[in-house]
Amino acid sequence: MRRRMRHRRALLPAFAVTALFLASACSSSAPHAEPPATAGHGPRAAGATGEPDAGTDHPLAVAAAPATGATATATATAGPAGSGRRAHKTTLAISSYDSHTRRAVLTAKPVHRGSSATPSPIPSPSGRPSAAPHKAAVGDVIASAPAPGAPQGLLAKVTKVIGETDGGTEVQTAPATLNALLGDETAKGEVPVDPSSFTVDKLLPDVKVSWAKAGDVHVGPKGATVPLGSLRLDVSAGLPTAQDAPASAGAAVKGFVQVAPQVDFTYGGAGTDTPPGSAYLGVSGDWTSGWAVKGRAAATTGAPLRIPFAKLHADPVLQVGPVPVVVNLDLTCYFQISGDGHVTVDVEQNLKGDFKAGGTFGPASGWTPVSSSDMTSTPVRASLTAAGNVKTALGAEASVGLYGAVGVTADLAPYLRGEASGTVTSSAGGGTKAKGSWDVYGGVDLSGTLRFQLSVFGTPVIQRSIPLGALNREWKLAGGTF
């Protein structure tokens, strides 16, 4: 019996029992069967048994979370500050959550192999059996992947144990922060977003979606070629035409956006109840687009005419050591046009490059914006007639947040701008003749804001939105005379 008890001590640490946990999970099929690759690394990261790893000084691994199942959990818990119960993976699960009342029902995932019908006592640190664990405790902190009622994940602490229900233990929760789980750990990683994980809401009838991923998996129109990890949207649509434009000058736009987004995450901890020494959240990726505008678009007054053509959403889960960090990523693709309604255009360009937008935190500077874009374009054709100006863009507005709280918004807008100047003369017979010159420019605008929800890291609350700062680059594509 003493030998059997020592064996159980090696498999399940007493400090890992901090939340709802089936007693049968303490048998030989308890979470120690999980692959070490999903347990994370680090001097205090929960290892395969839930114990802190000893003798290492590596940061926590940051990677795309594995698919959930019998051997991979999607939940981590930790005790309140000062309890000594560090974050660890657990069989805890959110069976339901009400975002209005912040009440959750906690259950435990079934043990699929080797489960025992008879609950086993839990060894105490001294080796003697202790009482069966409580199912939930005030102060427990929970991080969960998307769950029923919490489609964007859940990061919360238990403020009250209400009682048992048919579905599990009902608890009252309040918002929590990542430093309550990650403590004084460090983590840094860039994780590509699976293009197949995006849900796409087409806002115009003629929108086609393509993507490709490893394993020769491909979705899209026949013959569409998309690089691995990229998502592509093709669109064509008519534009409002200037009132005095002839029928032959009807305005239209046609093009595509191809993007391979990734989420960038950094955390440098200082303690469970102390703001981290560093933090970063952002979105970046490779960008390719090409679009053509033809005709004479209507004049715009005030703000440019923006026409969204697709909305995309994904909730990728980053496995930061033992903790599932749910990132909420939204993209709205649009085309935009402004001008005086005088210029008839026939322009097309291809554009390629990369972008980065996010927010970084330091104890001295607080939250500061990060934005960059390096893009180049090639004109396929370009011409303007008549004097006037026009500007068209095919871009995407992105927002990135954690557990349903938006922290960063960014608007990436590659554009074409044309301007023409000249004179118009009339002949005695009533005819007119225009003479002048024109130029076409390519460019990119990147703007956005940081929001107070970035305090989810455990940093001080941003009192107001902080602009990313307008980033603009422009280059000449073509010119001529008419």
N, C-alpha and C positions, 0 to 999 in steps of 0.2 A: 504493500500500500504506500509506504514512504517513497519507494522508487517510482511508482506511478505518479505520485504528487509532484516529485521533482521534475518528471517529464512534462507535466502540464505547465509548470512554471516556465519552462523553456519555450513553450508554444504560445502562451497568452499572458502578457503583462497585466498586472492588476490595474495599472494606471490607464489602460486602454478602455476600461469600462466607464465611459462618461456619458453615454446616451443610450437610447433604446437598443437593446442587444439581447437576442434570444439566448437563453441559457444553453440550448442545444448547440449554438455556434461555438461553444467552448470545447466541443469534442475534437477529434483528430481532423475534422474537415473545416475548422475555423479559418479565419482569413489568412493564416500562415500559408495556405495553399496558393495565394495569389502570386503571379509571376513577379520576381524582384524588379523587373523593368518598369513596372507601374508604381513602385513604391517611392520613387524619388531618391535623391542623394543629399548628403549634407551633414554637417556636424551635429544637427539636432533634428534632422528629418526623420519622420516615422519610417522605419524600415519594414521588412516583410512581416514582422511580428507586431509592429506598432511601437517597439522600443526605439528610443533615439539611437542613431548610429554613433559609434564612438571612434575617436581617433582619426577623423577625416576633417578636411577643411575645404570641401568643394561646395559651390553653390547648388541650390536645388535645380534639378533638371526641369526644363520647360519644354513641353512637347504637346502635340495633339493628343487629347485623351483617348484611350482605347475604347472600343465599343463596349457598352455595359453588358454584363451577363454573369454567369455563375462564378467566373474567375476574375472579374474586374468590377469593383464597386464604383459608384458615381457620387459618393458622399464622404465628407470628412467632418470630424467633430473635434472640439477642444474644450477643456474646462475653463472656468473664469480665470482672470489674471491672478497669479499667486497660487493657483491650485496645483501647479506642477504637471497638469495633464495637457501635454502638447498635442498639436494637431496630428491626427492619425486617420487612416482609412478605416471605414466601419461598414457593417451591414445595415446601418440606419438608412431609411428611405422616407421620402415625403410621399405619403399616399394621397394627400389632398392639401390644398392651401387656399385660403380666402384672402385676397389682396386688400379687401376693404377692412376686414376686422383684424388682419394679420394673425389669424389663427391657423395652425397647421395640425394635421393628424400624422403622427409618426408611427411607422411600423418597421418591421425588419424583414429583409429579403429572405426567402426560404433557403435553407441549406440543402443543396441538391444531392450531395454525395456524403455518405457516411453519417447522416444525421442520427441523433439519438433521441428516442422518445422520452427518456428520463433526464431531467435537468441535472447538470453536474455542478458541484460546489466550485466556487472560484477561489483560487489560491490567493492568499494575502501576501504582502511582501515578506512576511516571516515564514511562509511556507505552510501555515495552517489555514484550513478552509475558512472562508468568510461567508457572510450571508449572501444570498442571491442578489445580483445588482439591481439598483433601482432602474426604472425604464427611462426616465428623463429627470433632469435636475435644473433648477433655476440657475442661470449663468452659463449653461452649456451653449457653445457657439456652433452653428451648423452651416456648412457650405454644400450646396446640392447642385448637381447638373439639372437641366430642365426636367420638371416633374408636373404631375397633374395640378393645375391651378397656378403653377409658376413656370410658364413656358420659357421665360428668360433666365431661369435659374433662381436660386434663393441663397442669400447670405443673411443670417439672422441669429439672434440669441434668444434663449428661452427666458421669459420673464415670469411665467406662471405655468404650473402643471394643472390643467383643468380636470382631467380624469380620463377614464377608459371609455372607448366607444367600440362599436363592432369593427371599425376599421383600424383601430390602434389607439395610441395615447394622444389625446388632444392637448395642445399647449398654446399659450399665448406667446407671441414673439414680438421683437422690436428689431429695427435695423442694426446690423453689426458692421464692422470694418475688417479689412483683410489683415491688418496687423494683429488683431485678436487671434488669428489662426497662424499666420506666418512668423509672428514674433520677431526675433532677431536674425532670422534667416536671410539669405540673399538669393536672388533668382534673376535670370535674364535670358530672353529667348525671342526668336522671330519664327512664327508658325504660319505656314501657308493655309489658306482657307480652301477646303474642298469645294470645287465649283459645283459639284452635284448637290451640295447641302443648301444652296440658295433656293428659296421660293421666289418665283417671278410673277409679278402681276403686270400683265400687258395693258397699257393705257391707250394704245392706238391699235387699230386693226391689223396693220401691216408691220408686225414686229416678229422677228424670228430669233430663237434662242439656240445657241450651240455651246457645248463644252466638251472637254476631254480630260480624262484622268488615267492614271496608271492601270494596267490590266487590259488595255485596248478597249476601254469603255468610252463610248462616244454618243452624244445626243446632238441632233441638229439636222438641218436640211441636207439632202443628198449632195455629196461632193464638198460639203463645208469642211475646211481644214482648220483646226484649232490646236495650238500647242498644248502639251500636257499642263494641267493646272490652271488653264485659262478659261474664262467665260466670255462669250461673244454675243452681242445683240445687234442685229441688222434692222434698219428702219427706213421707211420712205413715207413721205406725207406731203400734202399740199400746204402752201402758206397763203395767208391773206394777201391779195394782189392790190396794187395801187389802183385807185378808182379810174384814172385816166389812161391806164396801161392797155395796150391792145391785147386781144385774145392770145396772140402768139407769145406774149410776154408773161403768161401765167407762171407764178412762182411755186417752186417745189424744192424740197431737200431730200437727199438720199445719202445714207452712210452707215457706218458701223462703229461700235465701241468694243474693244477687247481688253480685258483687264485680268490680271492675276494677283488678287489682293492677298496681303498677309497682315497678321496682327503682331505688333511689337509690344513686349511687356517687360518691365524691369521693376524689381523691388529690392531695396536694401534696408533691412530691418534694424530697429534699435530696441525693440521690446514689444510685448503684447499691449501695453497701455501707453506707448510712446510713439509719436509720429516717426515714420521711417526716415532714414538718412537720405534716401533717394527713391524716386519712383518715376516711371514713364509708361504712358499708354498712347498708342498711336496706330495708324493704319498706313501701309505703304504698298508698293507693288509696281509691276511693269504695266505700261499702258501703250496700246496701239489703237489708232483710229484713222478713219478716212471718210470724208464726206464731200458732197458736191451740192452747190446751190445754183439754181438757174432761174432766171426770170426777173421780174420787177416787183419786189415786195412792197406792201403798203407802208406808208410812213408811220413811225412810232413816236409818241410823245411821252415824256417822262421815262419810266422804267422800260427796259427792253421787253419784247414779247418772249416769254419763256413757255415752252410747250413740253412737259414731261411725257415720255413715251414708255417708261417701264420703271417699276419699283421692285427692288430686290431686298431680301432679308435672310440672314443666317445667324445662328447662335453657336458658333464654334466653342468647344470646351477645351481650355488649356489645362493640362495636368501639371501643376506646379508642385513638385514633390508629391505629398499625399493629398493636396488640396485641388479640387476641381474649380477652376476659375472660368466662369461663363462670360464670354464676350458677346455683345450684341452689336451686329454690324448691319447697317442699312445703306443702300445705294439707290439714288433716284437719278436715272439717266434722262437727259433732256436735250433739246436743241433750242437755240435762242437767236433772235434776230432783232436788229435795230437799224434805223436809217431814216433818210428823209423822203423816201419813196420816189426819188428821181432817177436812180441808177438802175440800169438793166445789167445783170451780172451773169457770167457763165464761168464759175470758178470751182476748182476741185483741188484738194490737197490730201496727202498721206502724212501721218504724224506718228512718231514713236519715241518713247522715253520712259522715265520713271518718276515717282512722286513719293513724298513722305509728309505726313501731317500728324501732329500730336501735341502732348503736353508733358513737360518734364518738371520734376520737383526737387528742390534742394533746400536744406534748412535755412540758408541765408537769403536765398532769392525767392522762396516760395514756388508757386506754379508759374512757369514761363512757356510760351508757345514755341513749337518747332514746325517749320514748314520749308520744303525744298522741292524743286522740280527741275529735271534736266531733260528737255525734249528738243527734237529737231524735226523739221518737216520738209517735204518735197512737193513742189507744185506739179500737178498733173496737167492742168490747164488754167488759164486765168485771163479774163478780159472784162472790161467795163465799158459802157457807152453812156454818154451824157454826163453832165456835171452833177456831183452829189457825193453822198457817202453811204456806206453800208457796213455792218459788222455782223457776222454769224458765228455761233459757237456750238460745239457738240460736246457736252460735258457731263459731269456726274457730281452730285452732292452726296457726301458720305457722312455718316454719324457712327461713332463707336463709343460703347459704354460697357459697364460691368453690372451683371445681375439686374438688368432693366433700368439702370440709371445712366442716361446719356452724359458723357464727359467731354467729348470732342466732336465738333462738326467741321467739315472741310468741304469747300466747293472748288473743284478742279475744272477749269473751263478753257481748253484749247480753242483758239478762234482764228478766223480770217477777217481781215479788215481791208476794205477798199475805199479809195477816195479818188475823185476825178475833178478836174477844174478845166474851164475853157470858156469859149465864147460862142454865141449862137447869132448868126446873121440871117437876115431875111432878104430875098430877092424881089425884084419888081413884079415877078409873076406869082408871088405868094408862097414860094418855096422857102425852106429854111436849111441852113447848113451849120453844123456844129464842128468846132475845131478845138482840140485841147489835149491834155495828157492825163494819164492815170497811173496809179501804183497800188499794188496789193501786198499786204503784210500778213505774216503768220505770227502767232503769239500764244501765250498761255497766262491765264490768271489763276492764282491760288489764294483763297481767303477762307476764313472760318473763325471759330471761337472756342475757348475753353469754358467749361461750365462748373458750377459749384459741386456737382455730383462726383467729381474726381476725389472728393473727400472720402470716398469708399475705401481708399488706401489706408485711411487713418490719419491723413494730413489735415491741417486746419481748413475750414470751410472757405471756399472762394466767395467773397462777399458780392461780387458782380462778375458778369461774363467778361472774359479777357479776349480781345481780338487776337487772332493768329498773326495779323499784320498782312497787308496786301503784298503779294509777290507777283511781279509782272515782268515778263520777258517778251520782246518783240523783234522780228527780223523781216527784212524785205524779201518777198518771193518773186515778184515780177513787176514790170511796168511797160508802158507803151503810149501810143498816141491814137487819137481818133479824129 
